[in-house]
């Protein structure tokens, strides 16, 4: 596996040569690529070996040299429970979903309840737009085998690997829950918005509670899923309407706790957590909120390179994390 920032001509040459690729970049550049064994998604922000930057005239390409087979599927929003069809023994699957559509919402809410997804590594990201164009431009994903662009569907690539190659999926999270005695928040319904919640055992309006607590909305809510701490980031808090919006859905009946404040500044904490965990040989993506809150523009972040996305996927939709897929080769 190798990761490279390439010109349109260079990326096209890789496709024509038969490489299996995941490609991130500006929609206008993705649309000009030839047909081949690749999937792509719109992304404008990246961390490269030169640091974080907005890139619109080149493409971030990951080549899966270890893959012996690749099947690309387009999955409509109402059929997302079918993602695991095509999983290959000992393989891994990549998934790209455009932001803010029906597919985005359905996957985010339904994925945790679909045990079939956890049968092998499922890793991917949510395609986005330029930040100043949110609400004006559409995020897109592309099935490179047909050249078709999709604004509201998932693109999945099922990969089969050579003998002796083992895929490992990891979530890197800089946040921890504030502690066993911290505030507990339980939601009665799943979704991207919430009004009332059970807060420390009493039903209260969440927006007004957070406002009264002077909550730092850069800190996510964290749930413990079988020992893994997973974040839900806060998009907005409106005390007047009583509505809190999230970048990923909260799940009904799950106990959430506030994240503890970071011991260092955001960028230092993130770089420290990645040390010795992520290399340029991994397929990885990072959250656009980490890019913004950590002021990563122009900064190199440990060994990580990759797109800054509108959501990371490790079986389910995540926020403010880094997700990495490592391909281990037997000695």
VMD Tcl script that draws the C-alpha trace (Angstrom):
set ca {
  {0.00 0.00 0.00}
  {1.27 3.46 -0.81}
  {-0.13 6.97 -0.40}
  {0.75 9.77 -2.80}
  {-0.45 13.24 -3.77}
  {-0.56 13.11 -7.56}
  {-1.38 15.32 -10.51}
  {-4.35 14.42 -12.69}
  {-2.01 12.93 -15.30}
  {-0.12 10.88 -12.72}
  {-3.29 9.52 -11.12}
  {-4.73 8.69 -14.54}
  {-1.60 6.73 -15.42}
  {-1.93 4.67 -12.23}
  {-5.52 3.81 -13.09}
  {-4.68 2.85 -16.66}
  {-1.85 0.63 -15.41}
  {-4.44 -1.43 -13.49}
  {-3.77 -0.34 -9.91}
  {-6.54 -0.68 -7.29}
  {-7.05 2.77 -5.82}
  {-8.96 4.95 -3.39}
  {-8.82 8.60 -4.50}
  {-9.77 11.82 -2.71}
  {-9.87 15.27 -4.24}
  {-11.78 18.08 -5.90}
  {-14.88 16.84 -7.80}
  {-13.74 18.52 -11.02}
  {-10.52 16.49 -10.98}
  {-12.20 13.24 -9.97}
  {-14.60 13.61 -12.91}
  {-11.70 13.67 -15.38}
  {-10.15 10.37 -14.32}
  {-10.40 7.36 -16.65}
  {-12.43 4.29 -15.79}
  {-10.70 1.60 -13.80}
  {-10.60 -0.19 -10.46}
  {-10.97 2.77 -8.14}
  {-13.42 4.60 -5.93}
  {-13.30 8.28 -5.09}
  {-14.82 10.97 -2.93}
  {-14.77 14.75 -2.78}
  {-12.32 16.16 -0.25}
  {-10.60 19.53 -0.10}
  {-8.44 19.32 3.03}
  {-5.50 17.01 3.62}
  {-2.51 16.38 5.80}
  {0.53 15.61 3.67}
  {4.22 15.22 4.50}
  {4.35 19.03 4.20}
  {1.57 19.57 6.73}
  {-2.12 20.34 6.65}
  {-3.44 22.22 3.65}
  {-6.35 22.79 1.32}
  {-5.55 21.11 -2.02}
  {-7.75 21.52 -5.07}
  {-5.38 20.88 -8.00}
  {-4.05 17.44 -7.06}
  {-5.44 14.09 -5.90}
  {-4.66 12.02 -2.81}
  {-4.27 8.45 -4.01}
  {-3.94 5.23 -2.04}
  {-2.84 2.19 -4.04}
  {-3.63 -1.27 -2.66}
  {-0.78 -3.28 -4.13}
  {-1.51 -6.18 -1.77}
  {-5.04 -6.70 -3.12}
  {-5.63 -9.59 -5.49}
  {-9.32 -8.87 -6.06}
  {-11.61 -5.85 -5.84}
  {-15.38 -5.66 -6.26}
  {-17.02 -2.23 -6.46}
  {-20.68 -1.78 -5.55}
  {-23.05 1.19 -5.46}
  {-25.55 0.90 -2.61}
  {-28.68 3.03 -2.42}
  {-29.69 4.52 0.97}
  {-32.53 2.05 1.52}
  {-30.24 -0.93 0.86}
  {-27.38 -0.10 3.23}
  {-28.06 -3.18 5.34}
  {-26.65 -5.08 2.34}
  {-23.11 -3.65 2.68}
  {-21.64 -6.92 3.96}
  {-22.70 -8.81 0.84}
  {-19.43 -9.34 -1.00}
  {-17.19 -9.46 2.07}
  {-14.18 -11.63 1.22}
  {-12.61 -14.04 3.69}
  {-9.58 -12.37 5.22}
  {-10.31 -9.20 3.28}
  {-11.37 -5.65 4.06}
  {-13.91 -3.27 2.61}
  {-13.71 0.45 1.89}
  {-16.80 2.65 2.00}
  {-17.28 6.25 0.87}
  {-20.51 8.19 1.53}
  {-21.34 11.80 0.55}
  {-22.13 14.14 3.43}
  {-25.58 15.38 4.43}
  {-27.71 13.06 2.28}
  {-30.13 10.25 3.11}
  {-27.36 7.65 2.77}
  {-25.25 9.52 5.32}
  {-28.07 9.62 7.86}
  {-29.25 6.06 7.29}
  {-25.78 4.56 7.61}
  {-24.98 6.62 10.71}
  {-28.13 5.56 12.56}
  {-28.48 1.96 11.32}
  {-24.87 0.70 11.17}
  {-24.43 0.03 14.92}
  {-27.48 -2.28 14.80}
  {-26.15 -4.33 11.86}
  {-23.89 -7.11 13.25}
  {-23.04 -8.34 9.73}
  {-20.86 -5.24 9.20}
  {-18.44 -6.37 11.91}
  {-17.48 -9.63 10.20}
  {-14.39 -8.04 8.63}
  {-12.71 -4.60 8.67}
  {-14.99 -1.92 7.17}
  {-13.17 1.40 6.87}
  {-13.94 4.61 5.04}
  {-14.98 8.22 5.24}
  {-17.65 10.80 4.47}
  {-16.96 12.97 1.43}
  {-17.36 16.71 1.89}
  {-17.18 20.14 0.31}
  {-15.09 23.25 0.82}
  {-16.09 24.59 4.23}
  {-17.19 27.93 2.82}
  {-19.43 26.09 0.31}
  {-21.39 23.93 2.76}
  {-25.05 24.17 1.78}
  {-24.18 25.30 -1.73}
  {-22.11 22.47 -3.23}
  {-22.88 18.75 -3.07}
  {-20.41 16.22 -1.78}
  {-19.93 13.36 -4.26}
  {-18.58 9.83 -4.50}
  {-17.56 8.12 -7.73}
  {-17.62 4.53 -8.93}
  {-14.43 4.51 -10.96}
  {-15.38 1.31 -12.78}
  {-18.25 3.12 -14.52}
  {-17.31 6.77 -14.05}
  {-20.70 7.42 -12.46}
  {-20.99 10.18 -9.84}
  {-23.38 9.84 -6.90}
  {-24.62 12.48 -4.47}
  {-26.67 10.17 -2.24}
  {-25.39 6.59 -2.29}
  {-22.59 4.61 -0.73}
  {-19.69 3.32 -2.82}
  {-18.16 0.12 -1.43}
  {-15.01 -1.66 -2.57}
  {-14.55 -5.20 -1.25}
  {-10.86 -6.15 -1.25}
  {-9.34 -9.61 -1.23}
  {-5.67 -9.88 -0.27}
  {-2.78 -12.13 -1.09}
  {-2.04 -15.00 1.28}
  {-0.18 -13.80 4.36}
  {-1.69 -10.29 4.34}
  {-3.83 -9.45 7.38}
  {-5.89 -6.24 7.54}
  {-6.14 -4.51 10.93}
  {-8.46 -1.61 11.63}
  {-7.77 0.84 14.47}
  {-9.44 3.93 15.91}
  {-7.17 6.60 17.40}
  {-9.03 8.85 19.84}
  {-7.36 11.66 21.80}
  {-10.33 11.99 24.15}
  {-11.28 10.13 27.32}
  {-14.45 10.26 29.36}
  {-14.24 12.71 32.24}
  {-14.53 9.88 34.80}
  {-16.84 7.38 36.43}
  {-18.55 10.10 38.46}
  {-19.04 12.47 35.52}
  {-22.36 13.53 34.10}
  {-24.29 10.72 32.42}
  {-26.56 11.47 29.45}
  {-28.98 8.91 28.00}
  {-31.14 9.59 24.95}
  {-34.60 8.14 24.41}
  {-34.31 8.13 20.61}
  {-31.45 7.86 18.10}
  {-30.68 10.75 15.77}
  {-28.62 13.76 14.79}
  {-30.67 16.10 17.01}
  {-31.93 15.92 20.56}
  {-34.07 18.00 22.92}
  {-34.68 16.20 26.20}
  {-32.39 13.56 27.67}
  {-31.98 11.71 30.95}
  {-29.19 13.68 32.62}
  {-27.94 12.12 35.85}
  {-31.24 10.24 36.09}
  {-33.54 13.24 35.55}
  {-35.24 14.26 32.32}
  {-33.97 17.68 31.28}
  {-33.61 19.82 28.19}
  {-30.11 19.14 26.92}
  {-29.49 22.47 25.18}
  {-30.37 24.51 28.24}
  {-28.34 22.21 30.47}
  {-25.23 22.56 28.27}
  {-25.68 26.33 28.09}
  {-25.96 26.61 31.88}
  {-22.77 24.51 32.21}
  {-20.84 26.75 29.77}
  {-20.03 23.56 27.87}
  {-16.99 23.68 25.58}
  {-18.56 22.34 22.38}
  {-15.14 21.38 21.01}
  {-15.28 18.49 23.49}
  {-17.46 15.59 22.30}
  {-19.78 13.27 24.16}
  {-18.22 9.82 24.55}
  {-19.86 6.41 24.76}
  {-18.17 3.17 25.74}
  {-18.84 0.47 23.14}
  {-17.33 -2.75 24.44}
  {-14.25 -0.97 25.75}
  {-13.84 1.36 22.76}
  {-14.48 5.03 23.48}
  {-16.37 6.56 20.54}
  {-17.14 10.25 20.11}
  {-20.23 12.16 19.06}
  {-19.31 15.77 18.28}
  {-21.59 18.70 19.03}
  {-22.54 20.76 15.99}
  {-24.67 23.43 17.67}
  {-26.51 24.22 20.88}
  {-29.63 26.41 20.66}
  {-30.99 27.26 24.10}
  {-33.89 29.22 22.56}
  {-35.29 26.27 20.57}
  {-33.95 23.71 23.03}
  {-32.28 21.69 20.26}
  {-28.76 20.24 20.20}
  {-27.42 19.11 16.82}
  {-24.64 16.53 16.39}
  {-22.21 15.60 13.62}
  {-22.97 11.90 14.19}
  {-26.10 10.42 15.71}
  {-26.53 9.65 19.37}
  {-27.90 6.16 20.01}
  {-30.97 5.35 22.07}
  {-30.27 3.92 25.50}
  {-26.49 4.35 25.35}
  {-24.76 6.14 28.25}
  {-22.77 9.19 27.11}
  {-20.35 11.16 29.24}
  {-18.51 14.40 28.55}
  {-14.96 14.29 27.31}
  {-12.29 15.36 29.75}
  {-10.46 18.56 28.89}
  {-7.21 17.95 27.05}
  {-4.02 18.24 29.14}
  {-2.16 19.98 26.31}
  {-3.32 22.18 23.49}
  {-5.42 20.38 20.89}
  {-2.71 20.04 18.22}
  {-0.09 18.76 20.69}
  {-2.51 16.25 22.17}
  {-3.39 14.91 18.76}
  {0.20 14.66 17.55}
  {1.19 12.89 20.77}
  {-1.57 10.30 20.45}
  {-0.47 9.43 16.92}
  {3.20 8.96 17.72}
  {4.29 5.44 16.76}
  {0.70 4.48 15.88}
  {0.21 5.76 12.34}
  {2.64 5.65 9.44}
  {2.57 6.83 5.88}
  {2.03 3.21 4.85}
  {-1.45 3.09 6.43}
  {-4.74 3.93 4.75}
  {-6.10 6.54 7.12}
  {-8.38 9.52 7.41}
  {-8.90 12.20 10.02}
  {-11.82 14.38 11.08}
  {-12.21 17.91 9.69}
  {-13.01 19.04 13.26}
  {-9.55 17.94 14.37}
  {-8.15 19.96 11.46}
  {-10.08 23.06 12.55}
  {-9.85 22.81 16.35}
  {-6.23 21.67 16.20}
  {-5.30 24.45 13.74}
  {-3.50 21.88 11.61}
  {-3.07 24.02 8.51}
  {0.65 24.11 7.79}
  {1.42 21.62 10.59}
  {2.73 18.10 10.19}
  {0.94 15.58 12.40}
  {3.24 12.70 13.35}
  {3.26 10.01 10.64}
  {-0.30 10.65 9.50}
  {-1.14 11.67 5.95}
  {-4.56 11.53 4.40}
  {-7.83 13.35 3.79}
  {-9.58 15.41 6.46}
  {-13.15 14.20 6.18}
  {-16.70 15.02 7.22}
  {-16.81 11.79 9.23}
  {-14.65 8.72 9.67}
  {-15.97 5.19 9.35}
  {-14.72 2.21 11.31}
  {-17.75 -0.09 11.01}
  {-19.86 2.93 12.06}
  {-19.74 6.71 11.73}
  {-17.27 8.42 14.08}
  {-16.27 11.99 14.94}
  {-13.02 13.65 16.04}
  {-11.02 10.47 15.61}
  {-8.44 9.11 13.22}
  {-9.15 5.77 11.56}
  {-6.37 3.65 10.10}
  {-6.24 0.43 8.11}
  {-2.93 -1.41 8.37}
  {-2.01 -4.33 6.12}
  {0.32 -6.66 8.01}
  {2.44 -9.10 6.01}
  {3.56 -12.41 7.43}
  {7.30 -12.71 7.91}
}
mol new
graphics top color blue
foreach p $ca { graphics top sphere $p radius 0.5 }
foreach p [lrange $ca 0 end-1] q [lrange $ca 1 end] { graphics top cylinder $p $q radius 0.2 }
display resetview
